[in-house]
Amino acid sequence: MPPAPFSMTLEPRGEALPALLDSVEAWAEKAGLAPSVAGRLGLVVEELAANVVSHGAAGDGGASRLTVTLVLAAGTVRLLVEDDGRPFDPLSVPAPDLDAPLESRPVGGLGLHLARRLTRSLSYGRQEGRNRVMAELGAA
């Protein structure tokens, strides 16, 4: 029997992320995910949530709420990260040029690249005034 879905809503502040990540880790353990899968899941949640904290919560129209939802079904972990900030599709940001010399690369952009690499799928949508980033990871 799969575990109950996980959902946590928090203010998009850096100091809130450790509690989120601890809760995701506890859910992954309860779900019986292999340590490698739980580790990938934790990294993806951290990167997507940190993007909201760093970029989506600032200024007028910034996010005031961040919700992370996890569901395990049919060998797949489905992740949804939602915020109520300004419309922004993080997947529209070009992939970093990993062949460029380090000193010529802009700061940032590697977290989303990492999330793309660690998931089966990653997509964005805007629904009911909320940014929604959806990801799927293999549970095995």
C-alpha positions as CSV (number, residue, x, y, z in Angstrom):
1,M,0.0,0.0,0.0
2,P,1.5,3.3,-1.0
3,P,2.0,6.0,1.7
4,A,-0.4,8.8,2.0
5,P,0.4,11.8,-0.2
6,F,2.6,14.5,1.4
7,S,1.7,18.1,1.3
8,M,3.3,21.0,3.1
9,T,2.7,24.7,2.7
10,L,5.1,27.3,4.0
11,E,6.3,30.8,3.6
12,P,8.9,31.0,0.8
13,R,11.9,31.9,3.1
14,G,15.3,30.3,3.3
15,E,14.9,29.4,6.9
16,A,11.8,27.4,6.2
17,L,13.6,25.0,3.8
18,P,15.3,22.7,6.3
19,A,12.0,21.8,7.9
20,L,10.6,21.1,4.4
21,L,13.5,18.9,3.5
22,D,13.4,17.0,6.8
23,S,9.7,16.3,6.2
24,V,10.3,15.2,2.6
25,E,13.1,12.8,3.9
26,A,10.7,11.4,6.5
27,W,8.0,10.8,3.8
28,A,10.5,9.1,1.5
29,E,11.6,6.8,4.3
30,K,8.0,6.0,5.1
31,A,7.3,5.3,1.4
32,G,10.2,2.8,1.4
33,L,12.2,4.7,-1.3
34,A,15.7,3.5,-1.8
35,P,18.3,5.9,-0.4
36,S,19.4,6.9,-3.9
37,V,15.8,7.8,-5.0
38,A,15.2,9.7,-1.7
39,G,18.5,11.6,-2.3
40,R,17.4,12.6,-5.8
41,L,14.0,13.6,-4.6
42,G,15.5,15.7,-1.8
43,L,17.8,17.5,-4.3
44,V,15.0,18.2,-6.7
45,V,12.7,19.5,-4.0
46,E,15.5,21.7,-2.6
47,E,16.3,23.2,-6.0
48,L,12.8,23.9,-7.0
49,A,11.8,25.3,-3.6
50,A,15.0,27.4,-3.4
51,N,14.2,28.9,-6.8
52,V,10.9,30.2,-5.4
53,V,12.6,31.5,-2.3
54,S,15.4,33.2,-4.3
55,H,13.5,34.5,-7.3
56,G,9.8,34.1,-6.9
57,A,9.3,35.7,-3.4
58,A,11.0,39.0,-4.0
59,G,9.4,42.3,-4.8
60,D,5.8,43.3,-5.7
61,G,3.7,40.3,-6.6
62,G,6.2,37.9,-5.1
63,A,5.1,34.6,-3.7
64,S,3.7,34.5,-0.2
65,R,3.1,30.8,-0.1
66,L,5.0,27.7,-1.4
67,T,3.3,24.3,-1.4
68,V,5.1,21.0,-2.1
69,T,3.1,17.9,-2.8
70,L,4.4,14.3,-3.2
71,V,2.5,11.3,-4.4
72,L,3.8,7.8,-4.9
73,A,1.9,5.7,-7.5
74,A,2.7,3.0,-10.0
75,G,6.4,3.1,-9.3
76,T,6.6,6.9,-9.9
77,V,7.0,9.8,-7.4
78,R,5.0,12.8,-8.6
79,L,6.2,16.1,-7.3
80,L,4.3,19.4,-7.5
81,V,5.8,22.7,-6.4
82,E,3.3,25.6,-6.4
83,D,3.6,29.2,-5.5
84,D,1.3,32.2,-5.7
85,G,3.8,34.7,-7.1
86,R,4.1,36.4,-10.4
87,P,3.8,34.2,-13.5
88,F,7.2,32.7,-14.3
89,D,8.1,29.6,-16.2
90,P,11.5,28.5,-14.8
91,L,11.8,26.0,-17.7
92,S,12.0,28.8,-20.2
93,V,15.4,29.7,-18.8
94,P,18.0,28.3,-21.3
95,A,20.2,25.4,-20.1
96,P,23.6,26.5,-19.0
97,D,26.6,26.1,-21.4
98,L,28.5,23.5,-19.4
99,D,31.4,23.7,-22.0
100,A,32.0,27.4,-21.4
101,P,34.9,28.4,-19.2
102,L,33.8,28.7,-15.6
103,E,34.8,32.4,-15.4
104,S,32.5,33.3,-18.4
105,R,29.4,31.5,-17.1
106,P,26.7,33.5,-15.3
107,V,26.1,32.8,-11.7
108,G,23.2,30.4,-11.2
109,G,21.2,28.2,-13.5
110,L,22.8,24.9,-12.4
111,G,20.0,24.0,-9.9
112,L,17.4,23.8,-12.6
113,H,19.8,21.9,-14.8
114,L,20.3,19.4,-12.0
115,A,16.5,19.0,-11.5
116,R,16.1,18.3,-15.2
117,R,18.8,15.7,-15.1
118,L,17.4,13.9,-12.0
119,T,13.8,13.6,-13.2
120,R,12.0,11.6,-15.8
121,S,9.9,14.7,-16.7
122,L,9.7,18.3,-15.6
123,S,7.0,20.7,-16.7
124,Y,5.4,24.0,-15.9
125,G,1.9,25.3,-15.9
126,R,0.0,28.3,-14.5
127,Q,-3.4,27.5,-12.9
128,E,-5.7,29.5,-10.6
129,G,-3.1,32.2,-10.1
130,R,-0.4,29.7,-9.1
131,N,2.9,28.7,-10.8
132,R,3.0,24.9,-10.9
133,V,6.2,23.0,-11.5
134,M,5.6,19.2,-11.9
135,A,8.2,16.5,-11.9
136,E,8.2,12.8,-12.0
137,L,11.0,10.5,-10.7
138,G,11.3,6.8,-10.9
139,A,10.7,5.2,-7.5
140,A,13.0,2.3,-8.0
